[in-house]
Amino acid sequence: MKRIGIIGSGAIGTAIARLAVAADLDVAIANSRGPESLTDLIGELGSRAQAVEVGEAATFGDIAVLSIPLGAYSKLPNGLLDGVTTLSTGNYYPYREGRIPQLDALQLATAEYELELLPGARLVKAFNNIVAHHIPLLAHSHPRTALPVAGDDAEAKRRVASLVELLGFDVVDAGTLAESWRFEPDSGAYTAIYAASGSGFESDFLADRGAPLPASRLRELLAASHRPDVAARRF
Ligand SMILES: NC(=O)c1ccc[n+]([C@@H]2O[C@H](COP(=O)([O-])OP(=O)(O)OC[C@H]3O[C@@H](n4cnc5c(N)ncnc54)[C@H](OP(=O)(O)O)[C@@H]3O)[C@@H](O)[C@H]2O)c1
């Protein structure tokens, strides 16, 4: 793997971009405002990074990382990610997206809903269950920290797993998109599992420095996870 595209230059997109250039990958990153808005970020990321339009980021590399609000998925150009191995970091936050009846009714996991919006994408779920500031703190940790990866397309999942490992994390296969509720918000394998202190994370999550979570423990947490009551979600 030599190149990745990233759509979304927010907290998660930039955290992944920083790890990618540190791993000697070439990165093309896009946002909604256009390449000129990314001058400072490209200056920070260095010569392996370039700012591009969304269409170029989609097809730049072996994988497109999609890290935008769930409500923006339907605003992407039609067919943008057709056939593209797509690492989606999205989560459903009703305060931001508005209420989505299929998700509130538990008819679909968020990742399945995303695939309905992007039917041609080879969609794989990863990096959605860890807060952005924990990503650099836990990449290449000792012991290694594991992230769950879920998808229906075995080849796409294998590629995304390779990327996650290259960026400095172990991978736990968390099954299909339908099973990815196991690491959605409010489930038993969401962001607090990477906290150094559960109570500290709850009171001031940004102050928490994170703690390594080995693959064996993540497997246990995924197995014991409970399906969240999405309709009750207030954030
Ligand atoms: N923040 C976290 O700790 C965290 C943790 C796990 C998962 N997530 C999930 O990961 C996703 C990204 O989160 P984030 O915190 O990185 O978001 P963010 O900081 O709000 O950044 C969102 C990015 O998406 C871009 N964007 C929005 N609409 C777009 C469009 N139509 N085309 C291209 N780019 C578009 C924005 O572009 P502009 O910069 O031009 O506005 C921005 O760069 C969300 O679904 C979030 O729920 C976040």
PDBQT file of the ligand as one rigid body, heavy atoms in Angstrom, charges set to zero:
ROOT
HETATM    1  N1  LIG A 301     -14.227  13.364  16.503  1.00  0.00    +0.000 N 
HETATM    2  C1  LIG A 301     -14.167  12.152  17.019  1.00  0.00    +0.000 C 
HETATM    3  O1  LIG A 301     -13.533  11.933  18.081  1.00  0.00    +0.000 OA
HETATM    4  C2  LIG A 301     -14.829  10.996  16.294  1.00  0.00    +0.000 A 
HETATM    5  C3  LIG A 301     -14.580   9.708  16.782  1.00  0.00    +0.000 A 
HETATM    6  C4  LIG A 301     -15.078   8.604  16.090  1.00  0.00    +0.000 A 
HETATM    7  C5  LIG A 301     -15.850   8.799  14.956  1.00  0.00    +0.000 A 
HETATM    8  N2  LIG A 301     -16.123  10.068  14.527  1.00  0.00    +0.000 N 
HETATM    9  C6  LIG A 301     -16.974  10.191  13.317  1.00  0.00    +0.000 C 
HETATM   10  O2  LIG A 301     -16.117  10.386  12.188  1.00  0.00    +0.000 OA
HETATM   11  C7  LIG A 301     -16.725  11.295  11.263  1.00  0.00    +0.000 C 
HETATM   12  C8  LIG A 301     -15.837  12.529  11.151  1.00  0.00    +0.000 C 
HETATM   13  O3  LIG A 301     -15.747  13.101  12.438  1.00  0.00    +0.000 OA
HETATM   14  P1  LIG A 301     -14.832  14.364  12.749  1.00  0.00    +0.000 P 
HETATM   15  O4  LIG A 301     -14.929  14.596  14.216  1.00  0.00    +0.000 OA
HETATM   16  O5  LIG A 301     -13.500  14.225  12.100  1.00  0.00    +0.000 OA
HETATM   17  O6  LIG A 301     -15.659  15.514  11.998  1.00  0.00    +0.000 OA
HETATM   18  P2  LIG A 301     -15.319  17.049  11.857  1.00  0.00    +0.000 P 
HETATM   19  O7  LIG A 301     -14.137  17.411  12.687  1.00  0.00    +0.000 OA
HETATM   20  O8  LIG A 301     -16.592  17.783  12.064  1.00  0.00    +0.000 OA
HETATM   21  O9  LIG A 301     -14.891  17.163  10.318  1.00  0.00    +0.000 OA
HETATM   22  C9  LIG A 301     -15.778  16.813   9.315  1.00  0.00    +0.000 C 
HETATM   23  C10 LIG A 301     -15.093  16.986   7.972  1.00  0.00    +0.000 C 
HETATM   24  O10 LIG A 301     -16.008  16.558   6.964  1.00  0.00    +0.000 OA
HETATM   25  C11 LIG A 301     -15.915  17.466   5.881  1.00  0.00    +0.000 C 
HETATM   26  N3  LIG A 301     -17.128  17.417   5.087  1.00  0.00    +0.000 N 
HETATM   27  C12 LIG A 301     -18.403  17.647   5.480  1.00  0.00    +0.000 A 
HETATM   28  N4  LIG A 301     -19.234  17.506   4.431  1.00  0.00    +0.000 NA
HETATM   29  C13 LIG A 301     -18.465  17.174   3.363  1.00  0.00    +0.000 A 
HETATM   30  C14 LIG A 301     -18.734  16.909   2.007  1.00  0.00    +0.000 A 
HETATM   31  N5  LIG A 301     -19.984  16.917   1.523  1.00  0.00    +0.000 N 
HETATM   32  N6  LIG A 301     -17.694  16.646   1.194  1.00  0.00    +0.000 NA
HETATM   33  C15 LIG A 301     -16.425  16.619   1.671  1.00  0.00    +0.000 A 
HETATM   34  N7  LIG A 301     -16.115  16.848   2.959  1.00  0.00    +0.000 NA
HETATM   35  C16 LIG A 301     -17.124  17.134   3.787  1.00  0.00    +0.000 A 
HETATM   36  C17 LIG A 301     -15.715  18.819   6.559  1.00  0.00    +0.000 C 
HETATM   37  O11 LIG A 301     -15.245  19.712   5.606  1.00  0.00    +0.000 OA
HETATM   38  P3  LIG A 301     -14.899  21.252   6.009  1.00  0.00    +0.000 P 
HETATM   39  O12 LIG A 301     -13.666  21.166   6.849  1.00  0.00    +0.000 OA
HETATM   40  O13 LIG A 301     -14.674  21.904   4.700  1.00  0.00    +0.000 OA
HETATM   41  O14 LIG A 301     -16.097  21.752   6.756  1.00  0.00    +0.000 OA
HETATM   42  C18 LIG A 301     -14.713  18.433   7.645  1.00  0.00    +0.000 C 
HETATM   43  O15 LIG A 301     -13.396  18.477   7.127  1.00  0.00    +0.000 OA
HETATM   44  C19 LIG A 301     -18.103  11.619  11.841  1.00  0.00    +0.000 C 
HETATM   45  O16 LIG A 301     -19.065  10.763  11.283  1.00  0.00    +0.000 OA
HETATM   46  C20 LIG A 301     -17.938  11.347  13.334  1.00  0.00    +0.000 C 
HETATM   47  O17 LIG A 301     -19.164  11.008  13.926  1.00  0.00    +0.000 OA
HETATM   48  C21 LIG A 301     -15.618  11.161  15.163  1.00  0.00    +0.000 A 
ENDROOT
TORSDOF 0
